[in-house]
Structures are given as structure tokens and as C-alpha cells.
Amino acid sequence: MQTLANVLVGLIAALHAYILVLEMFLWERRPGRELHGFDPAMAKATAPLAANQGLYNGFLAAGLVWGLIADDPTGFRVQVFFLVCVVVAGVYGAATANRRILFVQALPGAVALAAVLAAR
């Protein structure tokens, strides 16, 4: 069960690293614009906001990687903390921005959190 939990945490970290790249570096290019259906002008206007969001996603990814490499009990606690942050951010994003975030971010984060807790 511990291996499954570690793999899931690693996948959530990778997802948030990808979101960092998308929001910080690809926002004005095709992948970023297509994410929300923005035209080039709207993508340019919202790029600073997206970069800020991307930075926060990078912090989530870094925290999850820290949780994977830290010895217990710190590693376990860090994983739980950052996975709860992922779930809360996903629920908030789904409520305020786009329901799709619930399924892309909050649900996978909750599954990984359940696996981490079950492996304990």
C-alpha cells in the first residue's frame, strides 16, 4: 500500500509541476490559451495572474516531493498537509472558477490523500 501511496503522491506532484509550466510559461501559447478558450489578447492580459497561480502550483509540487523524500514522521505529515492543500484549492477552484477543477485536481488529490492515510 505504501508503494501505491507514493506513486499517487508522485503523480499529483507531477500534475502540479505540469500546471506550473502551463500557467507560467505556456499561457500565451496554444496549450495555455486552449485550456480556457482564450484568444491571444485575453491570454496576454491574464498572463500575470496565470503566472502567479502557476507559482503556487509549483509550491504544491515541491511540498509533495519533499514529503516523498523526507523521513517519517515528517514525510507523512508533509504529504498529508500538501495533499489537503491540493484538495482545498481544487474545491475552491471548482466553486469559483471551473467545475472541471474538482475532477482534475481535488478528486485525484483526495484519492492520493486516502492512500497515504491508509498506508499509515
C-alpha positions as a Markdown table, in Angstrom:
| # | Residue | x | y | z |
|---|---|---|---|---|
| 1 | Met | 0.0 | 0.0 | 0.0 |
| 2 | Gln | 2.9 | 2.4 | 0.7 |
| 3 | Thr | 4.2 | 2.0 | -2.8 |
| 4 | Leu | 0.8 | 2.8 | -4.2 |
| 5 | Ala | 0.5 | 5.9 | -2.0 |
| 6 | Asn | 4.0 | 7.1 | -3.0 |
| 7 | Val | 3.2 | 6.6 | -6.7 |
| 8 | Leu | -0.1 | 8.6 | -6.3 |
| 9 | Val | 1.7 | 11.4 | -4.4 |
| 10 | Gly | 4.3 | 11.5 | -7.2 |
| 11 | Leu | 1.6 | 11.7 | -9.8 |
| 12 | Ile | -0.1 | 14.6 | -8.0 |
| 13 | Ala | 3.3 | 16.3 | -7.7 |
| 14 | Ala | 3.9 | 15.8 | -11.5 |
| 15 | Leu | 0.4 | 17.2 | -12.3 |
| 16 | His | 1.1 | 20.3 | -10.3 |
| 17 | Ala | 4.6 | 20.7 | -11.9 |
| 18 | Tyr | 2.8 | 20.5 | -15.3 |
| 19 | Ile | 0.3 | 23.1 | -14.2 |
| 20 | Leu | 3.2 | 25.3 | -13.2 |
| 21 | Val | 4.7 | 25.0 | -16.7 |
| 22 | Leu | 1.4 | 25.6 | -18.4 |
| 23 | Glu | 0.4 | 28.6 | -16.4 |
| 24 | Met | 3.9 | 30.3 | -16.1 |
| 25 | Phe | 5.4 | 29.5 | -19.5 |
| 26 | Leu | 2.8 | 28.3 | -21.9 |
| 27 | Trp | -0.1 | 30.6 | -21.0 |
| 28 | Glu | 0.1 | 32.7 | -24.1 |
| 29 | Arg | 0.9 | 29.8 | -26.4 |
| 30 | Arg | -1.6 | 27.3 | -27.8 |
| 31 | Pro | -1.8 | 24.9 | -24.8 |
| 32 | Gly | -2.4 | 27.7 | -22.3 |
| 33 | Arg | -4.9 | 29.5 | -24.5 |
| 34 | Glu | -6.9 | 26.3 | -25.3 |
| 35 | Leu | -7.2 | 25.5 | -21.6 |
| 36 | His | -9.7 | 28.3 | -21.1 |
| 37 | Gly | -10.5 | 29.1 | -24.7 |
| 38 | Phe | -8.7 | 32.5 | -24.6 |
| 39 | Asp | -7.8 | 34.5 | -27.7 |
| 40 | Pro | -4.3 | 35.9 | -27.8 |
| 41 | Ala | -5.3 | 39.2 | -26.3 |
| 42 | Met | -7.1 | 37.7 | -23.3 |
| 43 | Ala | -4.2 | 35.3 | -22.7 |
| 44 | Lys | -1.8 | 38.3 | -22.7 |
| 45 | Ala | -4.0 | 40.2 | -20.4 |
| 46 | Thr | -4.3 | 37.4 | -17.9 |
| 47 | Ala | -0.7 | 36.1 | -18.1 |
| 48 | Pro | 0.5 | 37.7 | -14.9 |
| 49 | Leu | -2.4 | 36.2 | -13.0 |
| 50 | Ala | -1.8 | 32.8 | -14.5 |
| 51 | Ala | 1.9 | 33.0 | -13.7 |
| 52 | Asn | 1.0 | 33.7 | -10.1 |
| 53 | Gln | -1.3 | 30.7 | -10.0 |
| 54 | Gly | 1.5 | 28.6 | -11.6 |
| 55 | Leu | 3.9 | 29.6 | -8.9 |
| 56 | Tyr | 1.5 | 28.4 | -6.2 |
| 57 | Asn | 1.1 | 25.1 | -8.1 |
| 58 | Gly | 4.9 | 24.8 | -8.1 |
| 59 | Phe | 4.9 | 25.2 | -4.3 |
| 60 | Leu | 2.4 | 22.3 | -4.0 |
| 61 | Ala | 4.6 | 20.1 | -6.3 |
| 62 | Ala | 7.7 | 21.0 | -4.2 |
| 63 | Gly | 5.9 | 20.2 | -1.0 |
| 64 | Leu | 4.7 | 16.8 | -2.2 |
| 65 | Val | 8.2 | 15.9 | -3.4 |
| 66 | Trp | 9.6 | 17.0 | 0.0 |
| 67 | Gly | 7.0 | 14.7 | 1.6 |
| 68 | Leu | 8.2 | 11.8 | -0.6 |
| 69 | Ile | 11.9 | 12.2 | 0.3 |
| 70 | Ala | 11.7 | 13.2 | 4.0 |
| 71 | Asp | 11.9 | 10.6 | 6.6 |
| 72 | Asp | 8.9 | 9.8 | 8.7 |
| 73 | Pro | 7.1 | 11.2 | 10.6 |
| 74 | Thr | 7.9 | 14.4 | 8.8 |
| 75 | Gly | 7.4 | 12.9 | 5.3 |
| 76 | Phe | 4.0 | 11.6 | 6.2 |
| 77 | Arg | 2.9 | 14.9 | 7.8 |
| 78 | Val | 4.2 | 16.9 | 4.9 |
| 79 | Gln | 2.3 | 14.7 | 2.4 |
| 80 | Val | -0.9 | 15.0 | 4.4 |
| 81 | Phe | -0.6 | 18.8 | 4.7 |
| 82 | Phe | 0.2 | 19.4 | 1.0 |
| 83 | Leu | -2.5 | 16.9 | -0.2 |
| 84 | Val | -5.1 | 18.7 | 2.0 |
| 85 | Cys | -3.9 | 21.9 | 0.4 |
| 86 | Val | -4.4 | 20.4 | -3.1 |
| 87 | Val | -7.9 | 19.2 | -2.2 |
| 88 | Val | -8.9 | 22.6 | -0.7 |
| 89 | Ala | -7.5 | 24.5 | -3.6 |
| 90 | Gly | -9.3 | 22.2 | -6.0 |
| 91 | Val | -12.7 | 22.5 | -4.2 |
| 92 | Tyr | -12.3 | 26.3 | -4.1 |
| 93 | Gly | -11.3 | 26.5 | -7.7 |
| 94 | Ala | -14.3 | 24.3 | -8.7 |
| 95 | Ala | -16.6 | 26.5 | -6.7 |
| 96 | Thr | -15.3 | 29.8 | -8.0 |
| 97 | Ala | -13.7 | 29.2 | -11.4 |
| 98 | Asn | -14.5 | 26.0 | -13.2 |
| 99 | Arg | -16.2 | 22.8 | -12.0 |
| 100 | Arg | -13.7 | 20.8 | -14.1 |
| 101 | Ile | -11.0 | 21.6 | -11.4 |
| 102 | Leu | -12.9 | 19.3 | -9.0 |
| 103 | Phe | -12.2 | 16.3 | -11.2 |
| 104 | Val | -8.7 | 17.3 | -12.4 |
| 105 | Gln | -7.3 | 18.5 | -9.0 |
| 106 | Ala | -9.5 | 17.9 | -6.0 |
| 107 | Leu | -10.5 | 14.3 | -6.7 |
| 108 | Pro | -7.0 | 13.0 | -7.6 |
| 109 | Gly | -5.7 | 14.8 | -4.5 |
| 110 | Ala | -8.3 | 13.2 | -2.3 |
| 111 | Val | -7.6 | 9.7 | -3.7 |
| 112 | Ala | -3.8 | 10.2 | -3.0 |
| 113 | Leu | -4.6 | 11.5 | 0.5 |
| 114 | Ala | -6.8 | 8.5 | 1.2 |
| 115 | Ala | -4.0 | 6.2 | 0.0 |
| 116 | Val | -1.4 | 8.0 | 2.2 |
| 117 | Leu | -3.6 | 7.7 | 5.2 |
| 118 | Ala | -4.5 | 4.0 | 4.5 |
| 119 | Ala | -0.8 | 3.2 | 4.1 |
| 120 | Arg | -0.1 | 4.6 | 7.6 |
